[in-house]
Amino acid sequence: MKTLFKNGVIITANEQNEWFREGYLLVEGKTITAVGSGQPDTESEAEADQVINLKGQWLMPGWVNTHGHAAMSVLRGYADDAPLKEWLEEKMWPMEARFTADTVRWGTALAVVEMLKSGTTCFVDMYDHMDTVAEVVEEAGIRGVLARGIIGLCPEEEQKAKLNEATAFAQRWHQQAGGRITTMMSPHAPYTCPPAYIHRIVERAQQLDLPVHIHLSETAKEVRQNIRHYGQRPVPHLRDIGVFERPTLVAHAVHLEEEEMDILQEYDVKISHNPASNLKLGSGIAQVPRLLERGFRLSIGTDSAASNNNLDMFQEVRLAALIHKGVHQEPTVVPAEAALKMGTKWGAECAFVPHVGSLEKGKEADFIIINPGQAHLQPVHDPVSHIIYAASGSDVRHVYVQGKQVVKDGRCITLDEEKVIYEANRVWRELSRN
């Protein structure tokens, strides 16, 4: 099946930051076979099975959300305005202990509907009941980089069971759903996993040839605790355990010293910047301008809807572009082009799915179409500027993953939205009654 999209604004998010005021995109099966400015050649148009006239709409890569816990959407607004330790230990963990596979199914489905409708085509998820999460991803048509998050504050037998469960999940689902699902191994954090246990998890990742995903230096208190318990800050601590011997994506990395940046750079560790969650939980503001200055290709994550409280990547990339300008009193830090790449091309690299994230020949066709015909997106001086500073998830009209449409005219066509919302509310009522 060949589909030609023409007469649209094409934002490629490629290395050269190219965008075409009038351009086209040709998709064959799940692969982009041509993208360019002007009109396609007559042969390409003649061979297309379907020609879609964009009529000036904007076509760009789908967002890549590099850190989250999708099922926690059922806890949206449940425990606001609390510091991380209190929020986790007194609110989240007791409530999550009641989660069943049914809770996870509908919490994840709610998150996926929200993400797809607001233009996210790929998300990284660290949670429990991951077979259920994978089933939702498979049904929804979204792309998922999935890991069974492992907390090691438990007896040795339970540690073994969790590691075996995570291993079985990773083996069962890696490269499934037509390649839309990939997996990782995920020790939750240095403060929730003893060093020897983290080492065992990383050894298993080595055996499976999988990346590692872990929370890192989210709060200053966490860093102080790591020094108190292990005599080191978290980054050298994880290095010495051997974590960074595997391709690694760390979430947050708010509190870093220059020497820690040196280590992360030496091992090419990927970073997911989660500005809204870090602000809401009072965790701090990551040193994004310094990291960009040093050459890091950062990514953006929303974290869960319980700490954000939405999964709209348009809002997240805007926040990433704006807060650092204010903090540093310098408007040139985190320009729109960098924020766009953090949410697309660099995000795909950080999630270890580099075959998506930009509109280039040979990459898989994960993209979204935005309706620009609204007051807040006019006049169109620079569509990249508008995407970062003016647009929102509600502007997304159509979404494609691997060349297959999953959102049409603003409606998710792979999941029953009304049922998902009903069931998510049902599982919340059941949780809150216990």
Steps between C-alpha positions, in 0.01 A plus 500: 500500500645833387354820645602847389442803722542825308437876517585524867753663729754224573706533820770233476689541834802369309859589581477817289170611662340514155138588449318556173225758465351290220617142499415134474556167672480159333439191714528142376373250754648616829799683350557855378633474146513868405467842662562833339405851406258594223302243309592132472609369163218381279618139514475487881151648490388265225625196692334600828201293608368798697569872469413723796488873438606661827370840387759685706480288812822436691660156500773425755651200682297362789621586848720251687426507876810352663382445856170409660284262696186485290274304735535772764256708296229365731675691781489835317432770759486252788796633700606845387736750660721262698879443490625190319581283804165568668316476167654160424508333840177631652277536195618327182651176623214407738245567225705324231527194724128454433541512122393190312554413136155648438604831659814507287309417184259791524751745647734425212221518243397841637858622467537360149182668378622829645845460348384398155245780476763757600755374248722256690583200283761336725531482878737346754323326787637358824241322713349171622255257334691574181341222295177694537672823396641327192158367406359855508790627288446221249129575471537879488759508221734729694873431536617397849843458657402296803665377819389330818615748766676317783506624859745299709390596852381146572627153606739315270238253380277785392794667328562182302134475403490861379818458296370180341166667423676798340719266298210292375308812401798647314558178307133448421425847365823633346440589132137389517195677352676532166804649671302771678586354840857490627608428856755605759608393850420752772627509855277773643765721662820490706296581812256212447743228390808375688819519292541123468144472373549775241812315385297180453238686297769652279659157452164375379476796260842400369385143445188619316686775310253762624538860621450613860256765624530646852401807705802712590565801725144625495530683835778648709384284792546189286858604422578562867355162590716329239812664642400400852429138411765431235759775536445629146266715297259298285683529165839355608308252715314364196815509290685286753213250517535463123169651393650718229670204335158450342327764284317699768216751518473690829191692605524848658875557565409825673789522745828445318852627557741562214694183582177301474428654163847387395413142593161508327663642189781244504249215503254670261222477759166629373295744710124555522421854618163512683442871567134500610533210744823643643330835556179358645683274748744777591793288387684781326592606148748295299807671353377466145686796347830370641428148378414628152813715503704189572344317205238280663207415274229516766145371490169591663273294725174583670540254789159375614170688498510468880791746514450719195182484465462452125688321224489774235851516356427839339473642851810313613728619219373856544582485870844359422563791265370769736607422857871500423476838327349643818731326745811606309358837395614419149247460216739316269531182711288203384383653171190367327702279264670327794170452686348346187786252468484414869141393444559318171834399346710512816217341694501203263877466544463509879228233487724284279261514205707715260300377200226751593496858628561693179355505150778355289521243225534151645350579840170354618194716439403625846356848452219736591297755308406832661219734399656848490183685401440648843567845641776391738706353214479799267673661321748228405838671517671186631306177565774360726461803726124451505532128582718575802349823629138505384357159405342241727391138479149605408634630167588146388256367239659177373764259632686222317728231642691277258293658225168389656250759614413478870335840551261646244341843527605521864350164599691189598391226259682206657357523852143574611547833676166496680561152635853586608380806694215303660729214605772731631247668725368160608841371610565826685172464690598147594841616620364787704245278677767266637 
